[in-house]
Amino acid sequence: MTQHMQMTGRPVISSTGLFTPEESITNEELVASFNEYVRRYNEKNADAIASGEMQPLTESSVEFIEKASGIKARHVMAKEPVLDPNVMAPRWPQRSNDELSILAEIGVKAARDALERAGRKPEDVDAVLCAASNMERPYPAMAIEIQQALGIDGFGFDMNVACSSATFGIQTAADYIRAGNAKSVLVVSPEITSGHLNWRDRDSHFIFGDVATAVLVEDAAIAPEEHWDILGTKLKTVFSNNIRNNFGFLNRAYPEDAGGPDKLFVQEGRKVFKEVVPMVAQMIVDEAERIDIDPTSLRRLWLHQANTGMNRLIAHRVLGHEANEDESPTVLDTYGNTSSAGSIIAFHLHSEDLQEGDTGLICSFGAGYSAGTVFVRKAG
């Protein structure tokens, strides 16, 4: 990279990167495991259930999962323990302080993919933002760990805005470019969501999957010939208890409940659906108009991958018609909900076919509530 090139202060997406775990769990495998857990639970507590002291657990089904979410499979970092009715959580050996943490490890793999696609060396990058829904520890930051592993001379920090972490990270990176405080920023989103999912909860046991993504945001002056101009970004948060996770270091202040189900992912799905869809659709339309884009002219929507029904309704309100798979691609069916990484996976896998001048939208929404929009145009 030419070090003395005049910067423009105009942010672009130079490339993206993706790491996908090798192991995948189908709905059939997940349901078999869950229903065996239910059978054992009901058998163990048969007397209490018969007397009315306890309620029996209800089995899950492939039909229920696919109707509720559109998810058919999900990648995970540790398949066997998740499917073991005696465990139903990821398991791997604890790493020493001298070893790369598992979240940093997959983040590095996604980051290297993004750097390679842009023809960029680590020493060209100024900053690493690790934007994800769950961090491995409070400190040292995973971003600094990733920075160290890649050999980047700059700065890094972690940021958590749940399912909108990546889009919030992209706007933050874009603002550094706009202000002239950086010329090249990596936004890395390692999401091992299998760690915070309650695999014993019928209403949510099917939702999440593991993955890592990276987005390289740079000044237009140094971007590769083929890149995406960032036309506008908008962030929004509205407080809601409808998606919640109470895990934190202060749990030890009340040890009697430190392992309670609220320390894992909990949501009121129907309320989330009803409240988030209109909020996000209106946010997209308003921001499009603000930056002088006709929302119905958007070539493609890369929406947060949480629920096919939500995406269908949001896309319809934005485009003015029922969106097809080309206009609003889905990765949810094979990846599951990957929290902040979902819209980035969709963009990574379904953007190369667009033509120069095509305009699209990367959009996230989730816990907080939080929502982020990144309007982009293909340059070549």
C-alpha positions in Angstrom: 0.0 0.0 0.0 1.2 3.5 -0.8 1.8 5.1 2.6 1.7 8.8 1.4 -1.4 8.6 -0.8 -3.9 11.4 -0.1 -6.9 9.9 1.8 -10.4 10.8 0.8 -12.3 10.3 4.1 -14.8 8.3 2.2 -15.4 4.8 3.6 -15.9 1.6 1.5 -16.1 -2.1 2.1 -13.0 -3.6 0.5 -13.7 -7.2 1.3 -15.4 -9.7 3.6 -14.2 -13.0 5.2 -15.9 -16.0 6.5 -15.1 -19.0 8.7 -17.6 -21.9 8.8 -17.1 -24.7 11.4 -16.9 -28.2 9.8 -19.6 -29.8 11.9 -23.3 -29.3 11.3 -26.4 -30.4 13.1 -29.6 -31.1 11.1 -33.0 -30.6 12.6 -33.6 -34.3 12.6 -30.5 -34.8 14.7 -31.4 -32.0 17.0 -34.9 -33.2 17.6 -33.8 -36.7 18.3 -31.4 -35.5 21.0 -34.0 -33.0 22.5 -36.8 -35.6 22.6 -34.5 -38.1 24.3 -33.8 -35.5 26.9 -37.5 -34.9 27.3 -38.2 -38.6 27.6 -35.6 -39.0 30.4 -36.8 -35.9 32.2 -40.5 -37.0 32.2 -39.5 -40.5 33.2 -37.3 -39.3 36.1 -40.1 -37.0 37.4 -43.0 -39.2 36.6 -44.4 -39.3 40.1 -44.3 -35.5 40.6 -45.8 -35.0 37.1 -48.6 -37.5 38.0 -49.4 -35.6 41.2 -49.5 -32.3 39.4 -46.4 -30.9 41.3 -44.5 -30.6 38.0 -45.4 -30.1 34.4 -44.1 -32.6 31.8 -41.8 -31.3 29.1 -43.1 -31.3 25.5 -41.3 -32.9 22.6 -39.9 -30.8 19.7 -40.4 -31.6 16.0 -38.7 -30.8 12.7 -42.0 -29.4 11.4 -42.4 -27.1 14.4 -38.8 -25.8 14.0 -39.0 -25.1 10.3 -42.4 -23.5 10.5 -41.3 -21.3 13.4 -38.0 -20.2 12.0 -37.1 -21.5 8.5 -33.9 -23.1 10.0 -33.0 -26.6 8.7 -29.4 -26.9 10.1 -26.7 -25.1 11.9 -22.9 -25.3 12.1 -21.4 -25.8 15.6 -17.9 -25.9 17.0 -18.6 -29.0 19.1 -21.4 -31.3 17.8 -21.1 -34.4 20.0 -21.6 -32.8 23.4 -24.4 -30.5 22.2 -26.3 -33.6 21.0 -25.5 -35.6 24.2 -28.7 -35.5 26.3 -26.5 -35.6 29.4 -24.6 -32.5 28.4 -26.4 -30.4 25.8 -23.7 -27.7 25.7 -20.4 -27.2 23.9 -17.3 -28.8 25.5 -13.6 -28.4 24.8 -10.4 -28.2 26.9 -9.7 -25.0 28.6 -6.9 -23.1 27.0 -4.0 -21.6 28.8 -3.3 -17.8 28.9 -0.5 -18.4 26.4 -2.8 -20.0 23.8 -5.1 -18.2 21.4 -8.7 -18.2 22.7 -11.2 -20.1 20.6 -13.2 -17.0 19.7 -10.0 -15.2 18.7 -8.9 -18.2 16.7 -12.0 -18.3 14.5 -12.0 -14.5 14.3 -8.4 -14.6 12.9 -9.4 -17.1 10.3 -12.3 -14.9 9.0 -10.0 -11.9 9.2 -7.3 -13.6 7.1 -9.9 -14.5 4.5 -11.0 -10.8 4.2 -7.4 -9.6 4.0 -6.5 -12.1 1.3 -9.5 -11.2 -0.8 -8.5 -7.5 -0.7 -4.8 -8.3 -1.3 -4.1 -6.6 1.9 -1.3 -7.3 4.4 -1.9 -7.1 8.2 0.6 -4.3 8.6 -1.7 -2.2 6.3 -4.5 -2.3 8.9 -4.8 0.4 11.6 -7.5 -1.1 13.9 -9.4 -4.2 14.8 -13.0 -4.0 16.2 -14.2 -7.3 17.6 -18.0 -6.8 17.3 -19.9 -9.8 18.6 -22.8 -10.8 20.9 -20.8 -12.7 23.5 -17.2 -12.2 24.6 -15.0 -14.9 26.0 -13.8 -12.7 28.9 -13.9 -9.0 29.9 -10.2 -8.4 29.3 -7.8 -8.5 27.6 -10.1 -7.7 24.7 -10.5 -10.4 22.0 -9.9 -7.6 19.5 -6.4 -7.0 20.9 -5.8 -10.8 20.9 -6.8 -10.9 17.2 -4.7 -7.9 16.5 -1.7 -9.6 18.1 -2.2 -12.8 16.2 -2.4 -11.1 12.9 0.6 -8.8 13.6 -1.3 -5.5 13.3 0.4 -2.4 14.6 -2.5 -0.2 15.8 -5.4 -0.6 18.2 -8.4 -2.8 18.9 -11.4 -3.1 21.2 -14.4 -5.2 21.8 -18.0 -4.0 21.2 -21.2 -5.8 22.0 -24.6 -4.7 20.6 -25.9 -8.3 20.4 -27.3 -9.2 16.9 -26.4 -5.7 15.6 -22.8 -5.8 16.6 -21.4 -6.1 13.1 -23.3 -3.2 11.6 -22.6 -1.0 14.6 -18.9 -2.0 14.1 -19.1 -1.1 10.4 -20.4 2.4 11.2 -17.8 2.8 13.9 -15.1 1.8 11.4 -16.6 4.1 8.7 -16.6 7.0 11.2 -12.8 6.4 11.8 -12.3 6.7 8.1 -14.5 9.7 7.7 -12.6 11.5 10.6 -9.2 10.5 9.2 -8.3 8.6 12.3 -7.7 5.3 10.3 -7.4 4.3 6.7 -8.1 0.5 7.1 -10.2 -1.1 9.9 -11.1 -4.8 10.4 -14.5 -5.5 11.9 -14.4 -9.1 13.1 -17.5 -11.0 14.5 -16.7 -14.4 16.0 -20.0 -15.9 17.1 -20.0 -19.1 19.1 -23.6 -18.7 20.0 -23.9 -22.4 20.9 -22.4 -21.3 24.3 -25.3 -19.0 25.3 -28.1 -21.1 23.8 -30.3 -23.2 26.2 -30.4 -26.4 24.2 -33.0 -27.7 26.8 -35.5 -25.0 25.9 -38.1 -26.2 23.3 -38.9 -22.6 22.2 -35.3 -21.7 21.4 -33.1 -24.9 21.3 -33.0 -24.8 17.4 -32.2 -21.1 16.9 -28.4 -20.5 16.9 -25.3 -21.6 15.1 -21.5 -20.9 15.2 -19.5 -18.9 12.7 -17.1 -16.0 12.3 -17.1 -13.1 9.8 -14.9 -10.2 9.0 -15.4 -6.9 7.1 -12.5 -4.8 5.9 -13.6 -1.1 5.9 -11.1 1.3 4.2 -10.6 4.7 2.7 -11.7 4.7 -1.0 -8.2 5.9 -1.9 -6.6 2.6 -1.1 -9.5 0.2 -1.8 -9.2 -2.5 -4.4 -10.7 -1.7 -7.8 -13.8 -3.8 -7.0 -15.3 -2.7 -3.7 -18.5 -1.4 -2.2 -19.0 2.3 -1.6 -20.7 3.0 1.8 -23.5 5.4 0.9 -24.9 5.8 4.4 -25.2 4.1 7.8 -27.8 4.5 10.5 -28.0 2.9 14.0 -30.9 2.7 16.4 -31.6 1.3 19.9 -34.8 1.0 21.8 -34.8 -0.7 25.2 -36.7 -4.0 25.5 -36.6 -7.0 27.9 -38.0 -9.3 25.2 -34.6 -10.6 24.3 -32.3 -11.0 27.3 -29.2 -12.6 28.7 -28.3 -12.0 32.3 -24.9 -13.6 32.3 -22.2 -11.5 33.8 -19.4 -11.1 36.4 -21.8 -9.8 39.0 -23.7 -13.1 39.0 -21.4 -14.2 41.8 -23.1 -11.6 44.0 -26.2 -13.9 44.2 -24.7 -17.4 43.8 -28.0 -19.1 44.6 -29.1 -18.1 41.1 -25.8 -17.9 39.2 -26.7 -20.9 37.0 -30.3 -19.9 36.3 -31.9 -20.2 32.9 -31.9 -16.4 32.5 -28.1 -16.6 32.3 -28.6 -18.1 28.8 -30.5 -16.7 25.8 -34.2 -15.9 26.6 -36.7 -14.3 24.3 -40.4 -13.6 23.9 -40.5 -14.5 20.2 -43.9 -13.3 19.3 -43.4 -9.9 20.9 -40.1 -9.5 19.2 -41.7 -10.3 15.8 -44.5 -7.9 16.3 -42.4 -5.0 17.5 -39.2 -5.3 15.5 -40.6 -5.8 12.0 -42.3 -2.4 11.8 -39.5 -0.6 13.6 -36.8 -1.9 11.2 -38.9 -1.5 8.0 -39.6 2.1 8.8 -36.0 2.8 9.8 -34.8 1.4 6.4 -37.3 3.5 4.4 -36.5 6.7 6.4 -32.7 6.3 6.0 -33.1 5.5 2.3 -35.0 8.7 1.7 -32.5 10.7 3.8 -29.7 9.7 1.5 -31.8 10.1 -1.6 -32.3 6.4 -2.4 -35.6 5.0 -3.5 -36.0 1.9 -1.3 -38.0 0.1 -3.9 -35.0 0.3 -6.2 -32.6 -1.6 -3.9 -31.1 -4.5 -5.9 -30.6 -6.7 -2.9 -31.3 -6.9 0.8 -28.8 -8.7 3.0 -31.0 -8.9 6.2 -30.3 -10.3 9.6 -30.8 -14.1 9.6 -33.0 -14.8 12.5 -36.4 -15.7 11.1 -37.6 -16.1 7.5 -41.0 -14.7 8.4 -39.5 -11.5 9.7 -37.3 -11.1 6.7 -40.2 -11.7 4.3 -42.3 -8.9 5.9 -39.5 -6.4 6.2 -38.4 -6.9 2.6 -42.0 -6.6 1.4 -42.4 -3.2 3.2 -39.1 -1.9 1.8 -39.4 -3.1 -1.8 -43.1 -2.8 -2.1 -43.6 -6.4 -3.2 -42.9 -10.0 -2.1 -39.1 -10.4 -2.4 -37.6 -13.4 -4.1 -34.5 -15.3 -3.1 -32.4 -13.2 -5.5 -33.6 -9.9 -3.9 -33.4 -11.1 -0.3 -31.1 -14.2 0.0 -31.3 -16.6 2.9 -28.5 -18.3 4.7 -30.6 -19.0 7.8 -31.6 -22.5 6.5 -28.1 -23.9 6.7 -26.4 -21.6 9.2 -29.2 -20.9 11.7 -29.2 -17.6 13.5 -25.6 -16.6 13.9 -26.4 -13.3 15.7 -24.3 -10.4 14.4 -22.7 -12.4 11.6 -25.9 -13.3 9.8 -26.3 -10.4 7.5 -22.6 -10.4 6.8 -22.7 -14.1 5.8 -25.6 -13.3 3.4 -23.5 -10.4 1.9 -20.3 -12.5 1.7 -22.0 -15.4 -0.1 -24.5 -13.4 -2.3 -22.9 -10.2 -3.5 -20.3 -11.1 -6.2 -22.9 -11.4 -9.0 -24.1 -7.8 -8.6 -23.1 -5.3 -11.3 -21.3 -2.0 -11.0 -23.7 0.6 -9.8 -26.1 -1.8 -8.1 -27.3 -0.6 -4.7 -28.0 -2.8 -1.7 -28.6 -2.9 2.0 -26.9 -4.7 4.9 -29.2 -4.7 7.8 -29.2 -6.2 11.3 -31.7 -6.2 14.2 -32.0 -7.9 17.5 -31.6 -7.7 21.3 -31.5 -4.2 22.7 -33.6 -3.7 20.6 -30.8 -2.7 18.3 -30.9 -2.2 14.5 -28.3 -1.1 12.0 -28.4 -0.2 8.3 -25.5 0.0 5.9 -26.4 1.1 2.4 -23.8 0.1 -0.2 -23.1 0.5 -4.0 -21.0 -1.8 -6.1 -17.9 -0.1 -7.6 -15.6 -1.6 -10.1 
